[in-house]
Amino acid sequence: MHYCVHLITKVLPKEEEIEKIMEPYNDDNVYSNEDESKTVKFSWDYWVIGGRYGGGIKLKIDEDDEEYRWQFYSQKPREGRLFYSSILKQIRKSFPGLRNSEEDWYQYLGYQDKYLYVDGARIKDILNFEDLGCFICIDINQNVIARETWDGKNFIINQSFDAEYKKILEESKDYFLTILDIHD
């Protein structure tokens, strides 16, 4: 199954940082001892930024907003940026010789309607939390909440997930949320 994970960090994370945060939840690490009584928050055998939930975060483009530098052109993509797009990363990987800057691709991400659809952004700038479908949230302190956990025999539904998630978001407005697609 695929699950949508919301990872909250102080700064927009690099993939290596995400990998380090996610490592304890790798299937090999979670089930290495085969402890049947162990409660498992979640595990994964594969994860990717965005994935089937790619481009889910909606940002308003305000061309006068200097913080996002919508009209700033640079040949150093991702440097000093406040959002993450797996589509832009894939374009760079597939066409490494391209001299286009990141902004040249905005029109394909929704720039023409004054909204940009990305995989990671500062929480206070996200417009569509109700559409994001979070199943697992990893907060700034790497605490995990999940809609369901496995107790070794049954799935246990977390009845307070929505309230806990809302509280985490309220306390993390100046931090960043990155959407991960995990498979288990």
Residue pairs with C-beta under 8 A, 6 or more apart in sequence:
1 183
1 184
2 51
2 52
2 181
2 182
2 183
3 42
3 135
3 136
3 181
3 182
3 183
3 184
4 53
4 56
4 132
4 133
4 134
4 135
4 136
4 179
4 180
4 181
5 42
5 47
5 134
5 135
5 136
5 137
5 138
5 179
5 180
5 181
5 182
6 132
6 134
6 136
6 137
6 138
6 165
6 177
6 178
6 179
6 180
7 13
7 18
7 21
7 138
7 177
7 178
7 179
7 180
8 123
8 137
8 138
8 139
8 140
8 168
8 172
8 175
8 176
8 177
9 17
9 21
9 140
9 175
9 176
9 178
10 140
10 175
10 176
11 176
12 81
12 82
12 83
12 84
12 120
12 176
12 178
13 21
13 120
13 176
13 178
15 49
18 47
18 49
18 178
18 180
21 138
21 142
22 44
22 47
22 180
22 182
23 29
24 30
25 41
25 42
25 43
25 44
25 144
26 43
26 44
26 45
27 43
27 44
27 45
27 184
30 40
30 43
31 43
35 152
36 152
36 153
37 151
37 152
38 152
39 149
39 150
39 151
39 152
39 156
40 149
40 150
40 151
40 152
41 136
41 144
41 145
41 146
41 149
42 136
42 144
42 146
42 149
42 182
42 184
43 184
44 182
44 183
44 184
45 183
45 184
46 182
46 183
47 180
47 181
47 182
47 183
48 86
48 180
48 181
49 84
49 86
49 89
49 119
49 120
49 178
49 179
49 180
49 181
50 56
50 85
50 86
50 87
50 119
50 179
50 180
50 181
51 86
51 180
51 181
52 181
53 119
53 132
53 133
53 179
53 180
53 181
54 86
54 87
54 119
54 179
54 181
55 85
55 86
55 87
55 109
55 117
55 118
55 119
56 117
56 119
56 128
56 131
56 132
56 133
56 179
57 83
57 117
57 118
57 119
57 120
57 121
57 126
57 128
57 132
57 177
57 179
58 115
58 116
58 117
58 126
58 127
58 128
58 131
59 68
59 83
59 115
59 116
59 117
59 118
59 121
59 125
59 126
59 127
60 114
60 115
60 125
60 127
61 68
61 70
61 106
61 111
61 114
61 115
61 116
62 68
62 70
63 70
63 71
67 82
68 81
68 82
68 83
68 125
69 80
69 81
70 103
70 106
71 103
72 103
73 101
73 103
74 101
74 102
75 99
75 101
77 88
77 92
77 101
77 102
78 84
78 102
81 102
82 121
82 122
82 125
82 176
83 116
83 118
83 119
83 120
83 121
83 122
84 118
84 119
84 120
84 121
84 178
85 109
85 118
85 119
85 120
86 119
87 105
87 108
87 109
88 102
88 105
88 109
91 98
91 105
92 98
106 116
109 116
109 117
109 118
110 116
110 117
115 127
119 178
119 179
120 176
120 177
120 178
120 179
121 176
121 177
122 174
122 175
122 176
122 177
123 169
123 172
123 173
123 174
123 175
123 176
123 177
124 173
124 174
126 132
126 177
129 169
132 179
134 165
135 146
135 147
135 148
136 144
136 145
136 146
136 147
136 182
137 144
137 145
137 146
137 164
137 165
137 168
138 144
139 145
139 168
139 172
140 172
140 175
145 158
145 161
145 164
145 165
145 168
146 158
146 161
147 157
147 158
147 161
148 155
148 156
148 157
148 158
149 155
149 156
149 158
150 156
158 164
